[in-house]
Structures are given as C-alpha cells and as structure tokens.
Amino acid sequence: MNLLGTIHSPADLKALPPADLAQVCAEIRHAICEQVSKSGGHLAPNLGVVELTVAMHYVFDFSYDRLLFDVGHQCYTHKLLTGRQHLLPRLRQRGGMSGFPEPRESDFDLFTVGHAGTAIPTAVGMARGDSLNGEGWTVDKPNGRRTVSLIGDASIVNGVAMEGLNNAGTLKRQFLVVLNDNGMSIAKPQGAGLCILRSLAPLAYLWRVQETRERNGATYARRRKSQRSLSPNGRIIQGFHR
Ligand SMILES: Cc1ncc(C[n+]2csc(CCOP(=O)(O)OP(=O)(O)O)c2C)c(N)n1
C-alpha cells in the first residue's frame, strides 16, 4: 500500500506508527528521484534530509511551531508532507512547486530563502517575536511555539549564522538548531570551523557510549572524565547555551 499518497498534512504523518516511517521515506526518495530525473532540480541536498525532515514533522507541529531551512532548496520532503504533492509534477515551473520555501504556496513556509546562513538569525527574530507576544515556549508555557532551524555543516560557519547563535543565547527559551553534519557542501567544506565540528564527532560518539553505560548502571563521574578527555572543544558549542 502506498503511504505517501495518504499524507495530505503532517497530521496524517503523525497518525502513522513509527514502524511505517521508513516506508514513507522510501516513497519520498522515489518521488524525488523520479521527478528530478525529468525536470531537473536539487537531488543530493534533498535526498540528504528525507529522514531528518520526516522525523522533525513527526515530533513537532509546524502548523504552530516554527521550521526554518537554511539551505532553501532542501525543502522538497517538507513540501511533500505539507499538502503539496499535486504540485510536484511541475517542479520549478509556473503553477507548480517552487524549488525553494515559498510562503505564497503554504503557511508551512515561513520565509522565502535560497541560501545561506540566514535560518538561525531569522529564527531568533521569530522566537523573540513569539516570546514578546506571549506565545513562545517557556518552562511555564510548555504548549508555546517552539522554533527549529536546520542548517548544514558548510553553512553554520557563515558570519551571520554565528551572530544568530550569539543572539540565541540571550533568548532564554527553547531554541533548537539541527546541524546536518554530512561532511559535504558543493565541494568538500574547508576552514577552521570544520575542524571544530570534526573535533565534536568523538563527543557525539561518547554520548552514545554514555547512554549504553547508563543503562548498565555505570557511575556519572567516570562518564564525565571520558567526555572531557576526548573532546575539550565540545565546550565551544555548549557555551552558547549559557
Ligand atoms: C550566500 C551563498 N553562498 C553559496 C551558495 C552556493 N551554495 C548552495 S548550497 C551550498 C552548500 C551547502 O552546504 P551545507 O550547508 O553543508 O548543506 P548540505 O550539505 O546539507 O546541502 C552552497 C555553497 C549560495 N547559494 N549562497
């Protein structure tokens, strides 16, 4: 049975059991490949975020919460989950599906955006606006709007993205940045920022080890010591949360 055809909004996706999500992802991949092979379009950036986008729509409610794509042409899965499958056959053509987030197409697209570095500062502005309106998520208002920005490893080193992270630290509320660290941009990413990200990889690995050890009842002191010795640079990113 085709599942994607039954999804007219993220509410339909949320109604599926988690076990069905892999099939939804496979059908989305197939739909994107079929269409891009006919009309052109961005293939790799979209195939790289299928599972990630499905997971975000499964967890959050973006008819209310905020979702911002930094790499705008990564939005095909998002569009297929938000009532726009009928526009896909005319991808990037008049009257069809724009290849970028487009608020005139759907309320699920908050910002017309190509690329790059803009998602985090824009999300900061939206989060601050929601908070000023009394609609933002806080500990006391757990049903308030949450904000999520998705950004790649080549884009997070943009000056404006870093400035956004700096400002995000002043929000004092929920603010999620999902870093899609796939080790690739148009060519191999370069520069010092990349070295910092690479140095975080052992930390991510250790967190997985920690989870296993937690289940096995290992002591907290021992876990912390391992974390420090493996990744001193982890504190650079953690520092933005202070
Ligand atoms: C300001 C600007 N610089 C460069 C580009 C060209 N460009 C489009 S996508 C991209 C790479 C994106 O890489 P990354 O952020 O790692 O995303 P992903 O690998 O997840 O696609 C670049 C350099 C652009 N569109 N705009």
The ligand as a Tripos MOL2 file, in Angstrom:
@<TRIPOS>MOLECULE
LIG
   26    27     1     0     0
SMALL
NO_CHARGES

@<TRIPOS>ATOM
      1 C1         25.4300   33.0160    0.0200 C.3       1 LIG1
      2 C2         25.5890   31.7450   -0.7860 C.ar      1 LIG1
      3 N1         26.7910   31.1410   -0.8540 N.ar      1 LIG1
      4 C3         26.9570   29.9950   -1.5450 C.ar      1 LIG1
      5 C4         25.8800   29.4380   -2.2090 C.ar      1 LIG1
      6 C5         26.0420   28.1550   -3.0140 C.3       1 LIG1
      7 N2         25.6150   27.0110   -2.2220 N.ar      1 LIG1
      8 C6         24.3880   26.4510   -2.3090 C.ar      1 LIG1
      9 S1         24.2110   25.1010   -1.3370 S.2       1 LIG1
     10 C7         25.8040   25.2460   -0.7870 C.ar      1 LIG1
     11 C8         26.4030   24.2580    0.1790 C.3       1 LIG1
     12 C9         25.5420   23.9010    1.3480 C.3       1 LIG1
     13 O1         26.2520   23.0110    2.1660 O.3       1 LIG1
     14 P1         25.7120   22.6320    3.5920 P.3       1 LIG1
     15 O2         25.3510   23.8630    4.3240 O.co2     1 LIG1
     16 O3         26.7100   21.7410    4.2390 O.co2     1 LIG1
     17 O4         24.3880   21.8680    3.2660 O.3       1 LIG1
     18 P2         24.1470   20.3750    2.7710 P.3       1 LIG1
     19 O5         25.4510   19.6750    2.5960 O.co2     1 LIG1
     20 O6         23.3370   19.7630    3.8630 O.co2     1 LIG1
     21 O7         23.3730   20.5240    1.4790 O.co2     1 LIG1
     22 C10        26.4420   26.3330   -1.3540 C.ar      1 LIG1
     23 C11        27.8580   26.7310   -1.0660 C.3       1 LIG1
     24 C12        24.6460   30.0980   -2.1250 C.ar      1 LIG1
     25 N3         23.5440   29.5860   -2.6890 N.pl3     1 LIG1
     26 N4         24.5120   31.2340   -1.4120 N.ar      1 LIG1
@<TRIPOS>BOND
     1     1     2 1
     2     2     3 ar
     3     2    26 ar
     4     3     4 ar
     5     4     5 ar
     6     5     6 1
     7     5    24 ar
     8     6     7 1
     9     7     8 ar
    10     7    22 ar
    11     8     9 ar
    12     9    10 ar
    13    10    11 1
    14    10    22 ar
    15    11    12 1
    16    12    13 1
    17    13    14 1
    18    14    15 2
    19    14    16 1
    20    14    17 1
    21    17    18 1
    22    18    19 2
    23    18    20 1
    24    18    21 1
    25    22    23 1
    26    24    25 1
    27    24    26 ar
@<TRIPOS>SUBSTRUCTURE
     1 LIG1         1 GROUP 0 **** ****
